[in-house]
Structures are given as C-alpha cells and as structure tokens.
C-alpha cells in the first residue's frame, strides 16, 4: 500500500490541496480555492484514506508487538 498524505499550500485568496506520495513526490489535487474550501476538501480527502494497516487486517498484532518489559522499582534502605 502506497503512503499518501494531503496538505494545504497557499496564501491570501489562493490555496491548493497537495497530495504527497512516496518521499518527495507532490501532486496538486486542486488549486485556486479559498482557505476555508481548501481545508474542507483536504479533510474530505483525509477521511477517504484507509485507517491504517491494522484496519485492513494486514498486521498480525500478536506477532508484531514486542513484549512489555516489567519495570523495576528501586527501594531506598536506611
């Protein structure tokens, strides 16, 4: 599954929603928006993204999570 992120870029009256894929690949999804409309569109695109690997069932939690280590508490003796 490819990693995807969305963010806003712009200033004043002209804003764009940008899709970031991979390490440095950017694609303009839509531009020429007001800030409020760009924020709403960005939220809508983020809501469409899958909720992570665990939501798709691809991650076996029982095998992938490291066991918890017990913490030791120090005592002070007088």
C-alpha positions in Angstrom: 0.0 0.0 0.0 1.4 3.3 -1.0 1.7 6.0 1.6 -0.4 9.1 0.9 -0.7 12.4 2.7 -2.6 15.6 2.0 -1.7 19.1 3.0 -2.5 22.7 2.0 -0.3 25.3 0.4 -1.0 28.8 -0.4 -1.6 32.3 0.9 -4.1 35.1 0.7 -7.0 34.2 -1.6 -5.5 31.2 -3.5 -4.9 27.9 -1.8 -4.2 24.4 -3.1 -4.6 20.9 -1.8 -1.4 18.9 -2.4 -1.1 15.1 -2.4 2.3 13.8 -1.1 3.2 10.3 -2.2 6.5 8.5 -1.5 9.3 10.5 -0.1 9.2 13.6 -2.2 6.5 13.3 -4.9 3.9 16.1 -4.9 0.8 16.4 -7.0 -1.6 19.3 -7.0 -5.1 17.9 -6.4 -7.0 21.2 -6.8 -5.9 24.8 -6.6 -7.4 28.3 -6.7 -9.5 27.7 -3.6 -10.3 29.9 -0.7 -8.6 28.8 2.6 -11.9 27.5 4.1 -12.8 25.5 1.0 -9.3 24.0 0.7 -9.4 22.9 4.4 -12.8 21.3 3.8 -11.6 19.5 0.7 -8.4 18.3 2.5 -10.5 16.9 5.4 -12.7 15.1 2.9 -9.7 13.5 1.2 -8.2 12.5 4.5 -11.5 10.8 5.5 -11.3 8.7 2.4 -7.9 7.3 3.3 -7.7 3.8 4.8 -7.5 3.8 8.6 -4.0 2.2 8.6 -2.6 -1.2 8.2 -4.4 -2.6 11.3 -7.8 -1.7 9.8 -7.1 -3.6 6.7 -6.1 -6.8 8.6 -2.6 -6.9 7.2 -0.9 -6.6 10.5 -0.7 -9.5 12.9 -0.7 -7.8 16.2 0.1 -10.9 18.3 3.4 -11.4 16.4 4.5 -7.9 15.7 4.3 -6.2 19.1 7.3 -6.5 21.3 6.5 -8.0 24.8 6.2 -5.5 27.6 9.1 -5.3 30.0 8.5 -5.2 33.6 9.7 -2.0 35.3 11.8 -2.3 38.3 11.2 0.0 41.3 14.2 0.9 43.3 13.9 0.9 47.1 15.9 3.1 49.5 17.0 1.4 52.7 18.2 3.3 55.7 
